[in-house]
Amino acid sequence: MNRLVSLPLYHQTSRPMLKFLVALTLSTSIVASLSTTAPPSSPATVEVSAPTTGPSKLTGKTPALGWNTWNAYGCSISESLVIAAANQFISLGLKQAGYQYINIDDCWSEKDRDNTTQRIVPDSTKFANGIDSVAAQVHDLGLQIGIYSDAGTNTCAGYPGSLGYESIDAATFNDWGIDYLKYDNCHVPSNWTDSATPPDGDWYNSNSAIRYRRMTGALAAQSRPVQFSLCIWGRANVWGWGARVGHSWRISGDANASWAYITSIININVGILDAVTFYAHNDMDMMEIGNGNLTIEEERTHFAVWAFLKSPILLGTDLSKLSAAQLAIITNAELIAFHQDPLVGAPAKPFNTTPTSPATTPPEYYTGESSKGTHVFIINLSDVADTKVFDFANLPGLGDGTYMLCDMWIGAPVAGGPFTGSFSVSVAAHDTAAFLVTPYNG
């Protein structure tokens, strides 16, 4: 998130970290590379020693499937709301569909760290039994839990950030049983911002990357694998180095429930899809299904695009208010199978449908491989229903031939097959069609 807040850009804490806690949680090499005091006056001294440890390979192979508190509740969160969402994962069939993560966003803590341990303290009213109690309840349901912090001095809503406290906070999250960390980008001290050109032209050595690398190193020193989400808003060319630091990275600002946002974020993502593979995902931000005034067709496109471009899918609404139609979208077995494919890590990519097909912004036609075969996804950007056509000869990996098509939305063969030469389909305004294309062997 990159919400506006009223706190100053830089807050210099006066509380020193306790070095004995660092010694308990970090190896000698990590200790040498992480700050154990408040944020330094200049990052120049840590650039050459910033951790180079990569993210865990015990988690995050495929994009995250889960839910996040922010879009539904903002700062008005509580243990009861989080546990209710976890139970709804069971009752609504979300866990069965593959959803795992129950993620707590900003505003979960007190405004001050513990004076003695320097640990972040859960809000005594919102989480009276502590985050570890919530984590235990979530784990008892066979689910995983996420927490939120910030690579600055404060979070976007003004709660304690983790810059300079990475080792303590990583150890705290580990002790609580945290499985996922969303790491935001607010309240960055001016000396930790980037110039127009990073050192040696390598953004991995930029101040932004180093702020995130420090937390990667701290997480690596813990016993629990944590899926690490870099909420960096597309800054510092993150898609070029994000896979060396985390499992996913935000590629733009915050989502909103509008068709304009959906098309704009698609257009950003299609230019950087080569960054996406196993353990590495361009994050288009949280789902807005159930929020605002999106049509059901726009919600279908919202979900389908996040699935076939392999963005993390984190629901962001009051789950109890989802309609049957919305639940059918977010639990679609064929799209989730493509999103979570264990053998193919690449997303679908744009392709030219015919030799004379016009270019659109963003592209309307995409194709990608899965364990089942070749898939085609077609977005209708038009405000009215439109007939969409593609030639099999232009479909990468297939070419001329005779094919059967399966409609991924309903999991059934398309009537009228087999098909030769080309295929046409009427797509509703702002809707997305999705097909599995397989050779006809009849």
C-alpha positions in Angstrom: 0.0 0.0 0.0 1.1 3.6 -0.4 -1.6 5.4 1.5 -1.1 9.1 2.6 -0.4 9.6 6.2 0.4 12.6 8.4 3.6 11.4 10.0 6.9 13.0 8.9 9.1 11.3 6.3 11.8 10.3 8.8 11.4 9.3 12.4 14.7 8.6 14.2 14.1 6.3 17.1 16.1 6.7 20.3 15.6 3.1 21.5 18.7 0.9 21.1 18.2 -2.8 20.1 19.3 -5.5 22.6 22.3 -7.2 21.1 21.7 -10.4 23.0 18.5 -10.9 21.1 20.4 -10.5 17.8 22.9 -13.1 18.9 20.1 -15.6 19.6 18.5 -15.1 16.3 21.2 -14.5 13.7 24.4 -16.2 12.7 27.7 -14.4 12.8 27.6 -13.7 9.1 24.1 -12.3 9.2 24.8 -10.2 12.2 27.7 -8.6 10.4 25.4 -7.7 7.5 22.4 -6.4 9.4 22.0 -3.3 11.5 21.4 -3.9 15.2 20.8 -0.4 16.1 18.4 2.3 14.9 18.5 3.2 11.1 22.0 4.5 10.3 22.6 8.0 9.2 23.9 6.8 5.9 23.3 3.5 4.1 26.7 3.8 2.3 28.4 1.7 5.0 26.1 -1.3 4.5 25.9 -1.5 0.7 28.8 -3.9 0.4 27.8 -6.0 3.4 24.0 -6.1 2.8 22.7 -9.7 2.9 22.8 -11.6 -0.3 20.8 -14.5 1.0 17.9 -15.3 -1.2 14.3 -16.1 -0.2 13.4 -19.5 1.1 12.7 -22.2 -1.5 10.5 -24.1 1.0 7.6 -21.8 0.3 6.3 -19.5 -2.5 7.0 -21.8 -5.5 3.6 -20.9 -7.0 1.7 -17.6 -6.4 0.1 -17.1 -3.0 -3.7 -17.8 -2.7 -5.3 -16.2 0.3 -7.1 -13.3 1.9 -5.9 -9.9 3.3 -7.7 -7.7 5.9 -7.0 -4.3 4.3 -9.6 -3.9 1.5 -12.4 -5.1 3.7 -11.5 -3.6 7.1 -8.6 -1.1 6.9 -7.4 -0.4 10.4 -10.7 -1.7 12.0 -9.3 -5.2 12.4 -9.5 -7.7 15.3 -8.8 -11.2 16.3 -12.5 -12.1 15.8 -12.6 -10.8 12.2 -9.4 -12.7 11.3 -10.6 -15.9 12.8 -14.0 -15.5 11.1 -12.3 -15.2 7.7 -10.3 -18.4 8.5 -13.4 -20.3 9.3 -15.1 -18.9 6.1 -12.2 -20.4 4.1 -13.6 -23.8 5.3 -17.3 -23.1 5.0 -17.1 -21.4 1.6 -14.9 -24.0 0.1 -11.9 -21.7 -0.3 -9.5 -24.0 1.4 -10.6 -26.9 -0.7 -10.1 -24.7 -3.8 -6.4 -24.1 -2.7 -6.5 -20.9 -0.7 -4.0 -21.0 2.2 -3.1 -17.6 3.6 -5.0 -15.5 6.2 -3.0 -12.2 6.2 -3.2 -9.4 8.7 -2.4 -6.0 7.2 -1.5 -2.7 8.8 -2.6 -1.4 12.2 -2.3 -4.6 14.2 0.3 -3.3 16.7 0.6 -0.7 19.4 2.3 2.6 18.4 5.4 1.9 20.6 7.8 -1.0 20.8 8.3 -2.8 24.1 10.8 -0.7 26.1 12.8 -3.7 27.2 12.9 -6.2 24.3 12.3 -3.6 21.5 9.8 -6.1 20.0 6.6 -4.9 18.2 3.6 -5.3 20.6 0.2 -6.5 19.3 -2.6 -4.0 19.9 -4.0 -5.0 23.3 -7.6 -4.4 22.3 -7.6 -5.7 18.7 -5.5 -8.8 19.5 -5.9 -9.2 23.3 -4.6 -12.8 23.2 -1.7 -11.9 21.0 -0.8 -12.7 17.4 0.6 -16.1 18.4 -2.8 -17.2 19.6 -4.4 -16.1 16.3 -1.7 -18.0 14.4 -2.3 -21.1 16.4 -6.1 -21.0 15.6 -5.4 -20.5 12.0 -2.9 -23.3 11.9 -5.4 -25.6 13.6 -7.7 -25.1 10.6 -4.9 -26.3 8.3 -4.2 -22.8 7.0 -1.3 -20.3 7.1 -1.1 -16.8 8.5 0.6 -13.6 7.3 1.6 -10.4 9.0 2.5 -6.9 7.8 5.5 -4.6 8.4 7.4 -1.9 6.6 10.9 -1.3 5.2 10.8 2.2 6.7 10.7 3.7 10.2 6.9 3.4 10.3 4.1 1.6 8.5 1.9 3.5 6.1 -0.6 4.0 8.9 2.0 5.2 11.4 2.8 2.0 13.4 6.4 0.8 14.0 8.3 -0.2 10.9 11.1 -2.6 10.7 14.0 -0.6 9.2 16.9 -1.1 11.6 14.9 -3.7 13.6 15.0 -6.5 11.0 16.5 -9.2 13.1 14.3 -8.6 16.1 11.1 -8.4 14.1 12.0 -11.5 12.0 12.6 -13.4 15.3 9.3 -12.1 16.7 7.3 -13.2 13.7 9.1 -16.6 13.8 8.1 -17.1 17.4 4.5 -16.2 16.7 4.3 -18.8 13.9 4.1 -16.4 10.9 4.2 -17.9 7.4 3.9 -14.8 5.2 5.3 -11.3 5.4 3.9 -8.3 3.4 6.7 -5.7 3.6 5.6 -2.1 2.7 7.5 1.0 1.6 6.3 4.0 3.6 8.3 6.4 5.8 11.6 5.9 4.2 14.3 8.2 5.6 15.7 10.5 2.9 19.1 8.9 3.2 17.6 5.6 2.3 15.9 6.7 -0.9 17.4 6.2 -4.4 19.1 8.5 -6.8 18.2 8.3 -10.5 21.0 5.8 -11.1 21.9 3.0 -8.7 25.5 2.0 -7.9 27.1 0.5 -11.0 23.7 0.7 -12.7 22.6 -2.4 -10.7 19.3 -1.8 -8.9 20.0 -4.8 -6.6 22.5 -2.6 -4.9 20.1 0.4 -4.7 19.1 1.7 -1.3 15.6 0.3 -1.9 16.8 -3.2 -2.6 19.1 -3.1 0.4 16.3 -2.2 2.7 14.4 -5.3 1.6 17.5 -7.5 1.5 18.1 -6.8 5.1 14.8 -8.4 6.0 15.4 -11.3 3.6 18.6 -12.0 5.5 16.8 -11.8 8.9 14.1 -14.1 7.8 16.6 -16.6 6.5 18.1 -16.9 10.0 14.8 -18.1 11.4 13.5 -21.7 11.7 10.2 -21.1 9.8 10.1 -20.5 6.1 8.3 -17.3 5.3 6.8 -16.2 2.0 8.2 -12.7 1.5 6.0 -10.2 -0.4 7.8 -7.0 -1.4 5.2 -4.2 -1.4 7.5 -1.7 -3.2 4.9 -0.3 -5.6 7.0 -1.0 -8.7 9.9 1.2 -7.6 13.6 0.6 -8.2 13.0 -1.7 -11.2 12.0 -4.4 -8.7 11.2 -7.0 -11.3 14.9 -7.1 -12.2 16.0 -8.1 -8.7 12.9 -9.1 -6.8 13.4 -12.8 -7.3 16.8 -12.6 -5.5 15.1 -11.0 -2.5 11.5 -12.2 -2.2 8.8 -14.4 -3.7 6.6 -11.6 -5.2 6.8 -7.9 -5.6 4.2 -5.2 -6.2 4.5 -3.6 -9.6 2.4 -0.5 -9.1 0.4 1.5 -6.5 -2.7 0.3 -4.7 -5.6 -1.4 -6.5 -9.1 0.0 -6.6 -12.4 -1.6 -7.7 -12.5 -0.1 -11.3 -12.2 -1.3 -14.8 -9.6 1.4 -15.4 -7.4 -0.1 -12.7 -7.7 -3.6 -14.1 -6.7 -2.5 -17.6 -3.9 -0.3 -16.4 -2.3 -2.9 -14.2 -2.5 -5.5 -17.0 -0.7 -3.1 -19.3 2.1 -2.6 -16.8 2.5 -6.3 -16.2 2.6 -7.5 -19.9 5.9 -5.6 -20.3 7.7 -7.4 -17.5 6.3 -11.0 -17.8 9.7 -12.5 -18.4 10.4 -11.9 -14.7 7.7 -14.5 -13.7 8.6 -18.1 -13.0 8.5 -20.4 -10.0 9.3 -18.5 -6.7 9.0 -15.2 -8.6 5.8 -13.3 -9.3 4.8 -9.9 -10.4 2.1 -8.8 -7.9 -0.9 -6.9 -9.3 -2.2 -6.2 -5.8 -5.2 -7.6 -3.9 -8.5 -8.7 -5.4 -11.3 -6.2 -5.5 -14.1 -8.8 -6.2 -16.9 -8.0 -3.9 -16.0 -4.3 -3.6 -17.1 -1.2 -5.6 -19.2 -1.4 -8.7 -17.4 -3.9 -10.9 -19.8 -5.9 -13.2 -19.7 -9.7 -12.9 -17.9 -9.7 -16.3 -15.3 -7.3 -15.0 -14.9 -9.5 -11.9 -14.4 -12.6 -14.1 -11.7 -10.7 -16.0 -10.1 -9.5 -12.7 -9.8 -13.0 -11.5 -8.8 -14.6 -14.8 -6.0 -12.2 -15.5 -4.5 -12.5 -12.0 -4.6 -16.3 -12.6 -3.2 -16.5 -16.1 -0.5 -13.9 -15.4 0.3 -15.7 -12.2 0.0 -12.8 -9.8 -0.6 -13.6 -6.1 -4.4 -13.8 -5.5 -5.3 -12.3 -2.2 -9.0 -11.7 -1.7 -9.8 -8.4 -0.2 -13.4 -8.2 0.9 -15.9 -9.3 3.6 -16.1 -13.0 2.6 -19.6 -13.3 4.2 -21.0 -10.9 1.6 -19.8 -12.8 -1.5 -22.5 -13.9 -3.9 -22.8 -17.4 -5.3 -21.6 -16.0 -8.7 -18.6 -14.3 -7.1 -17.7 -17.5 -5.2 -17.9 -19.5 -8.4 -15.4 -17.1 -10.0 -12.8 -17.2 -7.2 -13.0 -21.0 -6.8 -12.9 -21.8 -10.5 -10.9 -25.1 -10.6 -9.4 -24.7 -14.1 -8.1 -21.2 -13.6 -6.7 -22.0 -10.2 -5.0 -25.1 -11.7 -3.3 -23.0 -14.3 -2.2 -20.5 -11.6 -0.9 -23.2 -9.3 0.5 -25.6 -12.0 3.4 -27.5 -10.4 5.3 -28.1 -13.6 5.0 -24.8 -15.5 6.0 -21.6 -13.8 5.6 -19.2 -16.7 2.5 -17.0 -17.1 0.4 -16.7 -20.3 1.8 -14.1 -22.7 0.2 -12.0 -25.5 0.2 -13.4 -29.0 -0.8 -12.2 -32.5 -4.1 -13.9 -33.4 -4.1 -13.4 -37.2 -1.5 -11.9 -39.6 -3.6 -8.7 -39.7 -4.8 -8.5 -36.1 -4.7 -5.0 -34.7 -2.7 -4.2 -31.6 -4.6 -3.1 -28.5 -3.6 -1.6 -25.1 -3.5 -3.8 -23.2 -3.4 -6.8 -25.4 -6.6 -8.9 -25.7 -5.2 -12.3 -26.6 -2.9 -14.5 -24.4 -1.6 -18.0 -24.5 0.3 -20.2 -22.1 1.2 -23.7 -21.3 0.2 -25.9 -18.3 0.5 -29.6 -17.4 -2.7 -30.1 -19.4 -1.6 -28.4 -22.6 -2.0 -25.1 -24.4 -4.4 -22.4 -23.1 -5.9 -19.3 -24.8 -7.3 -16.4 -22.8 -9.3 -13.6 -24.6 -10.2 -10.2 -22.9 -12.8 -8.1 -24.5 -11.8 -4.5 -23.9 -14.8 -3.2 -25.7 -17.8 -1.7 -23.9 -20.1 -4.0 -26.0 -20.1 -7.7 -26.8 -17.6 -8.6 -29.6 -16.7 -11.6 -31.6 -13.1 -12.6 -31.1 -11.1 -14.8 -33.6 -7.7 -16.5 -33.5 -6.0 -18.7 -36.0 -4.5 -22.0 -34.8 -1.5 -21.4 -37.1 -0.6 -18.4 -35.0 -0.8 -20.2 -31.7 2.8 -20.8 -30.4 3.5 -24.5 -30.1 0.5 -25.7 -32.1 0.2 -24.5 -35.7 -2.2 -25.7 -38.3 -4.3 -28.7 -37.3 -7.6 -29.8 -35.9 -8.3 -29.1 -32.2 -10.8 -29.6 -29.4 -11.5 -26.7 -27.0 -12.5 -26.9 -23.4 -14.2 -23.9 -21.8 -12.2 -23.4 -18.6 -15.0 -21.4 -16.9 -17.4 -24.4 -17.0 -14.9 -27.3 -17.4 -16.6 -28.7 -20.4 -15.9 -29.1 -24.2 -17.0 -26.3 -26.4 -19.9 -27.3 -28.6 -19.3 -27.6 -32.4 -15.9 -29.2 -32.2 -13.5 -30.3 -33.5 -12.2 -27.0 -35.0 -9.8 -26.4 -37.9 -8.1 -23.3 -39.2 -9.5 -20.8 -36.7 -11.9 -20.4 -33.8 -14.3 -17.5 -33.0 -16.3 -16.7 -29.9 -18.6 -14.0 -28.8 -17.3 -12.4 -25.6 -19.4 -10.0 -23.4 -18.2 -6.5 -22.7 -15.2 -6.5 -20.3 -15.4 -10.3 -20.0 -12.7 -12.9 -20.5 -13.0 -16.2 -22.3 -10.6 -19.0 -21.3 -9.9 -22.2 -23.2 -7.7 -25.3 -23.1 -6.8 -26.3 -26.7 -5.8 -29.9 -27.4 -5.1 -31.7 -30.6 -8.0 -33.7 -32.0 -7.1 -37.4 -32.2 -10.5 -38.7 -33.4 
